Each structure stands twice: as structure tokens, then as C-alpha cells.
Amino acid sequence: MTSRQQRVNVDGHRLFLSNLDKILYPETGTTKGEVLDYFAQIAPCLIRHAKDRIATRKRWVDGVGTPDDPGEVFFEKDLPDSAPKWMPSRSIRHSTGSKRYPLVNDLATLTYLAQMASLEIHIPQWRVSRGAKDPATVTSESRHPDRMVFDLDPGAGRAVADCVEVAQLVRELLEGMDLEVFPVTSGSKGVHLYAPLDGSATSQEVSDVAHELARSLESDHEKLIVSAMKKSLRENKVLIDWSQNSAAKTTVAPYSLRGRFAPTVAAPRSWDEFDDPSSVEQLRFDEVLERVEEFGDLLEPLAEANGGTASAPETDDDDSSVRDRLEIYRSKRDSTKTNEPVPETHSTSGDELSFVIQEHHARSLHWDFRLEHEGVLVSWALPKGPPDDPEKNHLAVQTEDHPLEYGSFEGTIPKGEYGAGEVEIWDSGTYELEKWKEGKEIIAVLHGREDGGLGGVRRFALFSTGSHGPNKDPDKNWMIHLMDDVSDSGSRTGPDSASDPDSAQDPAPKDASDLSPMLASIGDLDSIRHGTGEEDWAFEMKWDGVRALAAVQPARKSRPGSVALTSRNGQDMTRAFPELAELADCVGVDCVLDGEIVALTSGSRPDFGRLQRRIGLTDERDIERGRQRTPVYFMLFDILHADGSSLLRTAYRDRRERLFELVTESEHILVPEAFHGDVDEAMDSSRELQLEGVMAKKTGSVYLPGRRTRTWLKLKHTSSRDVLIVGWRTGKGERSGTFASLLLAAHDGDTLRYLGRVGTGFDDHQLQTLSRSLERRSRKTPALSVPVADSHDAHWVRPDLVGEVSFSGFTEAGRLRHPVWRGLREDIDPADVRI
């Protein structure tokens, strides 16, 4: 290419290109000709995401300059009079008058903008309507966006790695609302996140939701995140800029160049790349072209999700046709790929109104709250679940209406489908409607199941927190409030009502195998420090052992005392730990207790490795020998039933009081105190005692057998996870008679995913016993694909042996980083070991 003017034909339009050897990026020597070449190659991707969106341009006519002498930038909205007449454009009326913007709908338009040194192309989240007769009468305020965007911008003291960390937090919250999230490194300093919308809400409504989400994350992560735009507040924090969802705001288009000193690009990324935040960098245009050639457009699913959705029609005419309330629901589901109900029409509601709350284990856990109304289930996504405290409202984001048949749906939504993951019914029943003010307020009394998550009758109010657009669609942004009382019965339904055992009489189980332990979720310190208030939490030390439920009967004149121990996966462990039979002498009534079986070091610290010497023993002589050499202790922390009464719906604080009243400690039976106060002090105490971490439990929480909840949180000093052993590698030297390392995996849907290998953390006893177990499980072929580097000398086994490892994180390839063996987990089913 030369500097003189050239005439080219692009898509049938004649364009004149000039000064092609002019340097626009002095630090890298990048010329206008190279910029034009980049836009020509990237055009299919950029146009896919910019089409039908008005384009504001930032022009560097003389180039971007250098740090010592930055180039002058021109910010353009209006098209100049010299712009080609064939160029697609749209006039938008602003408060300052009407402006005509180009639409980047074709390569010819993109080439013209590049020739004008428009390095940055900025677009809104809404599209113009097609075929409008008088577009100049349209105001930007009437737009209906088809995507939500968050701009994560690092303040002084923060970097792109911190933005990646915040991106993961935003992703978890949005996926809890059934929104898929797509990351883009901005090409500047931070990260952009996009989520597709159905186009039914106005820009103001979407902006309000985005603002609320940003404030919620700021509240939970005060030291990392800020949502206010004031620059003085941004130091050492990441700004979640939610304001770019406003109708009048724009965001740099995906695949646009940036006017930085190097030719970086707003580049779509995969979430796998974000697994290691420290490795994420902004990408240059040549790198982006290579990635697109290899991987295609990573952002294409976003365009497909809203590709057919333009903004709302530019008319205020009312649509008098009958609304198909399941149209959006059906558009998101393929009945040949998912077993969710996909009826052709919605039903008619009967005399009794139903509700269902479904626990949805998608990429992040959330709860779907659905009320029957006008033949459908009107639905909200609750990222934090239904509130259990009248003083604490929870966010409720309205989603599409669901068919009534969905009220009984449980099962797996296949990977790749909308809402992929496990769905189970958390509670269901009927409800009495007190108020239904469309799009504004709902009050309902829910009659849940006795064994459901609500624990009986609860009265909720849902109220919209946003404004309403001219199309009368309900606002998506709601809050849900637990009301103190039930108007028709006068009985309290607040969280403390559960402290009355008669409020929910679950029949006492015959033995502990009738129940499953309640499970905790992984938590983080910021969620406690800046969440609902530390005074709402109690902190127990996390004992490094095996979970067990104990059904206890003290001795009576008519019978001897008995203790039945059941593991987390329902296995009887009573014979393996005979010293714990003394628990029958520690209580005065029949009861079911929850606790952890541990083995202690000489310094009285729980040691999971020592406990391994007692696990799996079946011969009475081996059990007795193990009892003498490695005694175990039962750390009790909860009580589920006592003297014929259920305590499942009793608040945690009251269950703990009952536990201390009923249990007398003995040589092997201990009831450790819970810690009330500062979470950091609790973690410091745990660290000083060389324990694994802390269990944080909400003081008003009820006990939900077999359920993993957010009212119990595990706060660990290091990460650990369960793994499946799929093979072993030949040992050498001192390990020539055992193995060098174990090959690990976990279930990922219907297949196994390789997690790498572990070769440290084994003592001699574990090496010997594991080797014998592995020999009995030998198979000729691997159960999954393993890289050649790890499989060349491997021996394969059935993947039914569960172990636990500690580790420092994951590599980009999804392998465990620095894994250390902790021991076998016979109390966990192999099928439950999942990614």
C-alpha cells in the first residue's frame, strides 16, 4: 500500500482511501493501512454485535501519539454532511436536538469509519427498529435493550486481575438469575460483561436492576468493589459501572480497536481463561485475529441469544391481541433436548392456587420462586433464596412465565441448554392470594410442606423497585419480604417461630439412617463481614474428620442403651467405632445428634490422616487394635430430635441450647462451644489451633436434612475437594512396591473429567493400604481420556474409590494446582464427586 489516494469498491460502494502508510500507533508503528486491514478481517464478528445500533465514534486523525505527547481525540455522534448517502443511519432525538448516527451494518460503513481514523466505535445496548417511517421522532429514552452490560474498571492500586475476580462474582449473581454471561477484556484497563435479555424491559428498568446488583456486590465485598461513580471512592477498588445500561450511554463495541498507545482490542474471552486471573492481559489486534481464526467468535452465542430481537416498535399503539404468556418460555427450550414440560398453550387456573420453590443448581445456586396466576407460574429468581428474617429483604428478579406443569418438575437440564443444571423442589403447596397489583406488589400466604424448606406456613410480600415502561410490562427488579404474621391464622411465621417444637412436628426417625445431614456451602469472609451482619452468625471450629448422625437411646429398665452411627452417605459405621457407644450414657432421652468423628494428634489436634487408620476396618480384631492405637472422639454440634419431638424447624441458637442441656461430655464425647463475635477472630483462633477453618451458621437457620444451603458456610484456610481415583503410576526407589502418584478425576455431567495427579501427602500406611485397594480394582483400559504425559506408565482402576485432596487452585487446563493427598472418603458416594 502507498500513501496516495486509492479508490476501492466495497460491497458495491465506491470509497476513497488515503494516507495508508500514516502511523496511527507510534509506539508499535501500526499504520492506517494495517488498521483498515484489521477491520476488514474482523468485520463479520464486529458487525454481528454492532448491527442496528447507533455508533458514536472516537477519532484520532493524527494518531494516538505517545505517553509524552498524546494525540488529539475527536468524539463524534452526528454524521458529517460529507458522509456517503448510501450509509445506513438513524436520527435520534435528544434534549439538545436530533442527531444522525451511522449504523455499522456492513463492511463498507466500517471501512469508511476506519478511513476517518475512527479507532473506537461505541454502541448502546439497544437497537433501532427497522423500517420506521419517521425515525427522527424517536427518543433514546424509549429503547428496550437486548443485553445487560457491566464495565469493571480498576481504580488506582487495582489491576485487570482484580477485575477478573469481580467478574466471577458478577457472573455468579447473574447466572443465579438464569442469565448467561460473556466476558470481554475491554482493551483498556478492565473487563466488560454481557448478558442477553429478551427486550421486554426498558433501559431504565434494566439500569435499575444493574444498579441494584452492583450495590449488592459492593455490600458483600466492601474492600474490593465500589458502585458509586465518584472518582474519589475508587482508590484500591474495582468500579462496577452499571450506568452503561442507560439508554443514553454507550460501550465500546466488541472487537473495536482502542485508542491506547498499543493497538489493543475489546476482545471476547472464555471463562476458562479467567481461571488464572494473574495471566489475563489485554489483547492486541493481531492476537485477536489469530484467536478468531482458531476459536471463532467467542461472543457469537450472545448475538444468537438476542439476534432476532430489535428494540420495541416506535409506536405507542396498544396491542389488543391476546398475549401468549409462554412464548418466551418456549423460545428458550427445545423439547427434543430437555425433559422440561413445553406445552403449546398455557392452562387455566383452578380454584386452588399452587406455588413451587425450586432449588436450581445451575452454574451458580439460586432458587426459583413461582406463583400460579392466570394459568401460568409467574416466576422470580432469588439469588439468595427466600428470606428467613423479616428484617432482611432479598433480591427477586422476575423471569419469564412458566407453565403450570413446571410445578412438579425435578431433574437435569442438559448441558448447553438454557438453565442447564440440576433442579429439585425445595418446597411446594398451595397459597392464598391477599393482593396482586400487576407489576407492583403481591402478598401471598404460602402453605408449604412440613418437610419443605419453608417449614410450614409463611406470608411473603413481593414488591417492584423500578419504574414501568409504556408497554406496561412488569418491572424485572423486585424484592421479596418475609412478613411477621399470617393474617388468616394469627400465627407467627418469622424465623423464630420455629423455636416452638410444636410448630412443625416431624415424626422422630427410627434411626439416623432415616435422615441425611444438612450440608454447607463454600463461603468467603467478605460475605460474612459485609453481608447480613456478623451478629446473625455463630462460628464453630471445622473439625477435620468424618460426619456422622447418631440415633441414641439411653438405658432403661426395659432395655439396654444403644447408639447407631450413620455416615453422610447412609452407611452404618457403628461397629467401626465401638468407643462411641458411651454416648448412650451421656444423654437422658432418645435423640438424634449430628457431629464429626475425629482422631487427634498428641497435641489434641484433629488429623484426618490418623483417622484413616480406623476407616474401612471390618475384622473385630483389627477394630479393637485400631481402637487401642488410634482412639476417636465425637464432636457434637447439633440435635435433630429429642424425646419424641422434632427440632428440625427450631432455630440453630435454640437447638444449640438444647444440645448443651441434654448431653453430658465424657472421655470420647465432646460438645465444643460455638464462637459468637468477629469472624476474623474466629478464623485466627482456628489458625492458631491448626484447624482446617470455621463453620459459619446463621443463628436463626432451621435444619434441612440432605440439603446444601447458604445458611451454613464453610470458611477454609485452604481449598480441598473430593476426587475419584482412575489410575496410578509406577513407583520407583522407596515407592517401588506401591505407587508414585494417583490419577484423579470427577464427574462432569455423564462423563469423567481428568483433574491431574497427586503424589504427595501419603504416609507408609496409606501407601500400603491404597495399593491393595487399587489392585482389587484393576481394569485394562482407562475410564476417560488422560494426556499422554500422565498415562504412558499408568495402571487403570475402576473409578469407584473416593479420596480428598487439598490444593491451591486450578491450572488453565483445569488441573488441580499443587494437590496434596488427605485421605480416603468412604462416607461419600462416587456418584456425588462432581465438578
LORO-544511 format. One line per field, with one value per residue (C-alpha): x, y, z. Coordinates in steps of 0.02 Angstrom, whole numbers, plus 50000, padded with zeros to 5 digits. Example, Ala and Ser with C-alpha at 12.3 -4.5 7.8 and 13.67 -1.06 7.14 Angstrom:
! LORO-544511
east	[50615|50684]
north	[49775|49947]
up	[50390|50357]
! end
This chain:
! LORO-544511
east	[50000|50058|50017|49924|49736|49663|49489|49412|49245|49170|49002|48960|49003|49147|49265|49425|49563|49710|49869|49875|50054|50014|50065|49917|50003|50181|50241|50208|50222|50046|49983|49812|49829|49850|49701|49595|49656|49610|49434|49412|49460|49363|49208|49096|49119|49112|48959|48870|48872|48856|48718|48567|48647|48687|48875|48968|49149|49313|49433|49621|49653|49839|49860|49855|50026|50143|50137|50241|50138|49962|49864|49708|49543|49379|49215|49083|48899|48825|48874|48958|48869|49007|48961|48901|48714|48708|48769|48635|48596|48464|48416|48386|48304|48398|48360|48487|48408|48410|48573|48603|48711|48786|48735|48883|48783|48906|49090|49075|49019|49155|49285|49226|49239|49414|49469|49414|49529|49379|49478|49344|49163|49042|48864|48714|48635|48475|48443|48345|48185|48190|48080|48025|47941|47994|48145|48189|48042|48116|48198|48336|48239|48111|48238|48221|48395|48427|48579|48641|48820|48938|49102|49228|49355|49506|49546|49721|49801|49698|49730|49644|49669|49557|49427|49431|49397|49248|49189|49173|49065|48952|48940|48882|48745|48684|48685|48583|48454|48463|48564|48713|48865|49000|49167|49265|49432|49399|49563|49590|49610|49464|49333|49159|49022|48871|48710|48571|48397|48230|48199|48041|48111|48155|48330|48280|48217|48375|48483|48391|48420|48604|48623|48543|48657|48811|48759|48725|48900|48977|48888|48957|49134|49161|49351|49356|49205|49129|48969|48966|49036|49130|49314|49375|49294|49381|49556|49609|49438|49355|49212|49061|48996|48813|48766|48808|48637|48558|48475|48590|48753|48864|49000|49145|49089|49161|49309|49332|49508|49552|49643|49780|49965|49963|49827|49728|49551|49391|49416|49291|49366|49319|49285|49421|49547|49486|49529|49700|49669|49854|49879|49743|49807|49731|49749|49818|49731|49850|49818|49630|49637|49734|49607|49458|49541|49569|49414|49289|49185|49175|49037|48928|48807|48765|48717|48617|48526|48460|48495|48312|48264|48258|48202|48018|47916|47921|47736|47629|47486|47414|47421|47246|47285|47285|47457|47539|47617|47727|47801|47966|47972|47951|48077|48212|48180|48188|48075|48187|48336|48262|48133|48058|47872|47847|47657|47587|47468|47454|47323|47177|47198|47081|47002|47161|47318|47484|47662|47831|48007|48140|48322|48417|48597|48650|48824|48780|48649|48487|48304|48158|48003|47842|47661|47513|47422|47309|47354|47544|47677|47736|47920|48062|48243|48306|48498|48499|48341|48182|48218|48208|48211|48079|48218|48314|48236|48309|48326|48196|48220|48067|48095|47982|47815|47823|47685|47588|47663|47831|47769|47811|47972|48130|48279|48428|48425|48559|48723|48713|48528|48451|48466|48575|48595|48501|48327|48245|48088|48135|47954|47782|47598|47453|47440|47309|47316|47292|47347|47404|47440|47511|47693|47695|47651|47599|47556|47527|47515|47609|47563|47721|47757|47808|47972|47995|48116|47986|47938|47751|47651|47740|47675|47776|47765|47845|47863|47937|48078|48085|47982|47864|47878|47739|47715|47650|47769|47805|47969|48102|48178|48086|48120|48042|47998|47952|47805|47794|47623|47492|47333|47211|47276|47368|47517|47693|47793|47955|48116|48100|47929|48024|48089|47923|47937|47750|47758|47817|47806|47916|47900|48054|48154|48178|48366|48488|48484|48310|48394|48536|48649|48620|48764|48857|48908|49080|49083|49202|49247|49181|49007|49007|49094|48986|48832|48685|48785|48906|48785|48674|48810|48886|49057|49108|49281|49288|49335|49442|49351|49201|49023|48902|48723|48692|48524|48540|48433|48488|48472|48302|48241|48161|48309|48495|48564|48609|48698|48679|48804|48764|48881|48839|48800|48691|48819|48813|48975|48926|49039|49191|49193|49144|49213|49073|48944|48973|48862|48712|48769|48785|48600|48440|48313|48300|48379|48464|48628|48743|48931|49104|49208|49392|49560|49680|49867|49973|49938|49749|49728|49610|49709|49616|49769|49766|49580|49619|49690|49514|49416|49372|49412|49288|49378|49342|49524|49579|49445|49499|49683|49640|49539|49689|49814|49706|49554|49421|49313|49139|49124|48937|48870|48682|48525|48384|48259|48238|48115|47993|47992|48068|48189|48217|48117|48193|48315|48500|48528|48391|48450|48623|48549|48451|48609|48704|48555|48541|48721|48849|49027|49132|49303|49260|49104|49132|49016|49128|49066|49014|49100|48994|49076|49203|49230|49412|49443|49360|49471|49626|49580|49556|49726|49812|49736|49798|49621|49550|49440|49274|49091|48980|48797|48653|48583|48403|48426|48323|48393|48360|48412|48511|48509|48658|48616|48686|48636|48785|48950|49122|49263|49427|49609|49648|49543|49502|49389|49335|49411|49394|49548|49554|49732|49907|50083|50226|50330|50519|50651|50568|50398|50441|50322|50175|50145|50220|50058|49870|49775|49618|49450|49273|49105|49061|48883|48882|49071|49228|49347|49531|49596|49780|49885|49936|50099|50122|50037|50042|50113|50176|50012|49912|50033|50014|49825|49790|49899|49798|49634|49695|49750|49573|49502|49616|49548|49634|49577|49558|49385|49422|49546|49710|49855|49997|50120|50023|49967|50121|50160|49988|49887|49698|49567|49378|49331|49237|49365|49340|49479|49507|49648|49696|49755|49797|49687|49663|49776|49714|49692|49577|49704|49724|49869|49987|49871|49912|49829|49723|49641|49502|49320|49215|49073|49047|48966|49072|48922|48924|49101|49064|49149]
north	[50000|50179|50348|50411|50401|50237|50200|50038|49951|49880|49791|49885|50055|50164|50227|50329|50277|50391|50401|50213|50219|50350|50289|50290|50197|50269|50150|49997|50079|50023|50113|50163|50027|49896|49967|49954|49777|49729|49800|49710|49543|49564|49639|49483|49474|49660|49690|49542|49634|49814|49792|49907|50001|50186|50213|50350|50365|50419|50480|50504|50593|50616|50452|50408|50486|50433|50445|50605|50678|50602|50627|50733|50637|50692|50624|50614|50575|50667|50607|50744|50811|50732|50557|50443|50445|50255|50233|50160|50285|50335|50500|50503|50648|50709|50851|50954|50911|50773|50687|50565|50415|50283|50101|49982|49856|49819|49817|49974|50077|50002|50041|50221|50243|50167|50282|50427|50357|50309|50185|50165|50126|50143|50075|50064|49904|49932|49926|50038|49970|49927|50011|50159|50290|50440|50390|50568|50570|50431|50471|50367|50354|50236|50099|49917|49840|49660|49643|49699|49760|49790|49884|49831|49970|49955|50106|50154|50005|49877|49789|49682|49528|49610|49644|49460|49417|49537|49467|49295|49371|49460|49301|49200|49326|49342|49154|49140|49242|49120|49242|49179|49292|49329|49411|49536|49612|49795|49831|49972|49931|49821|49693|49704|49577|49549|49454|49432|49499|49467|49650|49667|49789|49971|50040|50122|49958|49865|50005|49997|49809|49829|49965|49856|49709|49820|49889|49713|49655|49812|49773|49595|49644|49818|49813|49760|49837|50010|50051|50240|50341|50468|50453|50488|50325|50213|50202|50020|49960|49897|50004|49907|50033|49987|50154|50098|50013|50186|50224|50374|50281|50178|50046|50013|49882|49706|49688|49877|49944|50056|50223|50164|50179|49999|49935|49836|49772|49745|49557|49420|49290|49120|49091|48958|49097|49184|49033|49111|49299|49341|49278|49386|49530|49648|49580|49667|49662|49533|49416|49438|49392|49233|49188|49213|49104|48967|48979|49081|49218|49175|49304|49229|49146|49320|49376|49217|49239|49410|49410|49416|49544|49726|49860|49888|49962|50151|50170|50190|50092|49966|49783|49718|49539|49402|49382|49212|49208|49058|49124|49174|49013|48905|49007|48961|48773|48628|48485|48361|48408|48440|48346|48507|48524|48627|48640|48727|48835|48887|48811|48882|48907|48811|48855|48817|48915|48825|48880|48797|48847|48752|48741|48765|48705|48791|48867|48952|48901|49001|48974|48992|49061|49028|49077|49015|49161|49169|48994|49009|49009|49188|49169|49257|49206|49227|49228|49213|49110|49157|49270|49191|49356|49494|49621|49562|49577|49477|49521|49440|49459|49420|49295|49227|49145|48954|48827|48755|48585|48653|48648|48463|48468|48396|48331|48378|48513|48455|48546|48676|48707|48860|48847|48690|48602|48508|48562|48497|48551|48646|48669|48670|48678|48799|48983|49111|49273|49433|49560|49555|49727|49688|49738|49823|49720|49543|49475|49288|49161|49003|48834|48731|48550|48504|48436|48579|48722|48845|48729|48764|48922|49082|49252|49345|49513|49545|49724|49806|49930|50005|50114|50046|50073|50122|49942|49900|49752|49712|49776|49641|49713|49658|49623|49484|49515|49388|49459|49436|49356|49260|49363|49218|49122|49248|49130|49198|49146|49236|49137|49122|49037|48878|48879|48807|48619|48606|48724|48584|48406|48295|48116|48055|47936|47754|47777|47902|47817|47893|48063|48142|48277|48457|48519|48684|48789|48861|49039|49185|49305|49459|49384|49373|49538|49642|49534|49522|49566|49461|49461|49344|49210|49085|49010|48830|48760|48649|48477|48376|48209|48109|48170|48058|48059|47965|47892|47869|47775|47786|47632|47597|47463|47376|47393|47422|47585|47593|47706|47691|47790|47831|47913|48054|47929|47819|47685|47606|47648|47585|47432|47529|47647|47546|47677|47796|47679|47778|47913|47814|47857|48043|48079|48052|48045|47966|48085|48106|48203|48273|48282|48241|48088|48138|48064|48175|48203|48206|48393|48362|48425|48331|48238|48163|48060|47974|47940|47843|47705|47673|47688|47530|47406|47262|47124|47135|47108|47247|47363|47329|47352|47517|47573|47548|47632|47771|47814|47925|48063|48125|48315|48351|48513|48489|48399|48349|48255|48242|48144|48114|48294|48359|48503|48519|48682|48750|48894|48849|48953|48858|48688|48726|48768|48605|48509|48576|48538|48356|48297|48269|48258|48102|48034|48017|48128|48316|48465|48611|48788|48895|49063|49221|49381|49432|49311|49362|49320|49151|49119|49173|49051|48912|48950|48952|48782|48722|48678|48674|48828|48883|48835|48992|48958|49081|49086|49084|48943|48784|48610|48547|48363|48320|48497|48608|48784|48959|48971|48859|48913|48831|48957|48869|48920|48812|48730|48546|48436|48256|48160|47991|47882|47823|47756|47753|47772|47650|47691|47695|47687|47686|47675|47534|47421|47544|47689|47857|47954|47935|47996|48092|48137|48194|48176|48313|48275|48099|48091|48097|48247|48223|48330|48284|48180|48185|48113|48192|48180|47989|47903|47723|47653|47742|47688|47505|47502|47604|47490|47338|47427|47481|47305|47241|47374|47343|47366|47358|47524|47699|47761|47929|48016|48057|48158|48050|48133|48063|47897|47820|47710|47713|47568|47591|47556|47565|47744|47699|47746|47920|48023|48201|48319|48495|48610|48791|48817|48759|48775|48846|48666|48627|48526|48537|48650|48583|48443|48353|48189|48197|48025|47910|47961|47804|47912|47991|47905|47905|47972|48128|48176|48307|48456]
up	[50000|49965|50039|49887|49873|49815|49750|49809|49787|49947|49943|49783|49854|49794|49930|49926|50046|50081|50184|50208|50272|50404|50575|50695|50838|50852|50989|50880|50709|50662|50506|50443|50311|50447|50541|50383|50356|50535|50519|50351|50427|50589|50505|50513|50702|50740|50630|50711|50878|50815|50686|50703|50847|50827|50826|50917|50860|50939|50804|50814|50648|50685|50779|50964|50998|51138|51329|51317|51176|51168|51009|50999|51001|50922|50992|50854|50862|50712|50539|50437|50282|50178|50233|50091|50063|50049|50226|50342|50478|50603|50681|50867|50957|51111|51229|51131|50963|50833|50783|50640|50683|50568|50588|50569|50468|50328|50281|50175|50326|50436|50302|50289|50478|50481|50340|50451|50590|50697|50801|50935|50895|51041|51037|51157|51223|51119|50934|50820|50746|50564|50435|50539|50432|50536|50638|50683|50803|50909|51076|51151|51314|51234|51198|51254|51272|51219|51330|51500|51519|51664|51643|51776|51792|51911|52019|52075|52162|52066|51901|51771|51883|52013|51878|51834|52017|52019|51852|51933|52071|51945|51842|51993|52032|51852|51822|51981|51885|51737|51633|51534|51550|51420|51467|51361|51407|51367|51277|51401|51587|51636|51589|51511|51548|51436|51472|51341|51379|51295|51252|51355|51485|51459|51477|51640|51711|51659|51727|51894|51906|51860|51991|52124|52080|52088|52258|52321|52271|52346|52509|52511|52455|52525|52518|52336|52247|52229|52134|52154|52008|52116|52070|52247|52305|52177|52251|52277|52219|52061|51998|51935|51808|51790|51710|51532|51529|51521|51353|51328|51367|51253|51273|51156|51031|51046|50925|50912|50922|51070|51065|51182|51144|51080|50960|51089|51059|51158|51146|51192|51310|51377|51562|51561|51528|51686|51796|51822|51844|51852|51673|51594|51488|51360|51182|51027|50858|50784|50931|50913|50728|50771|50906|50790|50659|50788|50900|50800|50881|51067|51083|50946|51071|51137|50963|50936|51101|51052|50866|50816|50946|50893|51010|51042|50898|50886|50908|51061|50981|51103|51053|51082|51034|51166|51243|51235|51408|51367|51206|51286|51387|51231|51131|51255|51258|51136|51191|51096|51205|51378|51480|51545|51502|51343|51317|51163|51266|51446|51561|51658|51845|51958|52124|52222|52178|52183|52217|52199|52252|52156|52206|52044|52039|51878|51863|52025|52151|52158|52199|52075|52161|52062|52096|51995|51913|51760|51701|51717|51852|51869|51913|52002|52026|52205|52208|52398|52419|52514|52663|52836|52931|52917|52940|52785|52612|52467|52283|52169|51982|51878|51739|51602|51646|51661|51626|51773|51731|51787|51966|51978|51875|51951|51856|51749|51616|51493|51472|51334|51360|51441|51631|51621|51788|51924|51978|52136|52226|52385|52437|52357|52401|52388|52428|52472|52375|52475|52344|52162|52092|51921|51907|52077|52230|52279|52451|52471|52613|52562|52638|52618|52657|52833|52767|52643|52651|52716|52858|52851|52827|52775|52719|52587|52502|52333|52276|52123|52149|51975|51858|51723|51537|51416|51362|51538|51558|51742|51809|51820|51978|52136|52318|52424|52606|52741|52838|53027|53037|52940|52931|52922|53072|53180|53199|53182|53031|53066|53084|53272|53261|53227|53404|53461|53433|53408|53259|53145|53210|53104|53164|53256|53147|53194|53173|53100|52929|52905|52893|52795|52867|52819|52709|52700|52550|52519|52589|52595|52734|52645|52634|52824|52859|52743|52723|52840|52995|53097|53244|53141|53132|53252|53216|53253|53225|53070|53133|53012|53018|52957|52976|53070|53133|53295|53347|53536|53661|53843|53951|54028|54145|53997|53875|53864|53795|53610|53485|53296|53191|53009|52883|52765|52626|52738|52784|52957|53050|53224|53229|53168|53318|53474|53597|53545|53622|53782|53704|53769|53946|53905|53870|53966|53821|53649|53524|53355|53359|53224|53238|53173|53215|53232|53278|53374|53369|53526|53529|53530|53352|53233|53098|52952|52907|53078|53059|52900|53011|53078|52916|52821|52961|52972|53067|53254|53300|53181|53251|53431|53386|53298|53448|53562|53446|53374|53480|53404|53477|53432|53418|53434|53362|53328|53385|53266|53377|53564|53671|53527|53464|53303|53317|53129|53121|53281|53259|53268|53425|53517|53453|53524|53694|53691|53644|53796|53909|53852|53827|53963|53899|53928|53878|53693|53681|53671|53640|53586|53612|53465|53444|53437|53380|53248|53103|53087|53270|53242|53091|53189|53328|53201|53125|53296|53333|53162|53110|52934|52955|53026|53001|52998|53039|53041|53215|53153|53025|53028|52994|52816|52805|52649|52582|52544|52600|52614|52798|52837|52760|52759|52781|52745|52757|52605|52469|52467|52362|52336|52190|52106|52081|51900|51893|51967|51903|51938|52090|52095|52232|52404|52319|52200|52295|52295|52175|52126|52107|52085|51932|51980|51903|51942|51856|51732|51676|51605|51580|51685|51679|51715|51861|51861|51980|52162|52228|52399|52568|52587|52741|52735|52800|52664|52527|52578|52605|52448|52342|52398|52361|52189|52142|52175|52058|51909|51732|51562|51488|51560|51608|51524|51412|51500|51424|51358|51478|51626|51552|51473|51625|51706|51777|51768|51900|51919|51964|52123|52256|52330|52407|52465|52416|52467|52327|52288|52135|51956|51805|51639|51579|51726|51826|52015|52062|52198|52259|52422|52472|52630|52636|52577|52596|52616|52679|52507|52357|52198|52100|52210|52161|52030|51952]
! end
